[in-house]
């Protein structure tokens, strides 16, 4: 089960390691409440690769959706 949804295979096994590594990078870079604490490359948002900024935003959205599922499953 992932966020209350049944999966045929365990994503931890089937998702390539590079994706797991990027999610770990995002987790290390984010601040409290899902905000960016620091970027992986020097400088501000304009100094980052566009795909990194876009993917961090997508991960932030997925994290918010999973938080909502967790609240719902907890009865909140």
JOKAZI-V408812 format. One line per field, one symbol per residue. ss: DSSP state (H for helix, E for strand, C for the rest). A space follows every 50 residues. Layout:
# JOKAZI-V408812
ss: ???
This chain:
# JOKAZI-V408812
ss: CECCECCCCCHHHHCCHHHHHHHHHHHHHECHHHCECCCCCCCCHHHCCH HHHHHHHHHHHHHHHHHHHHHHHCCC
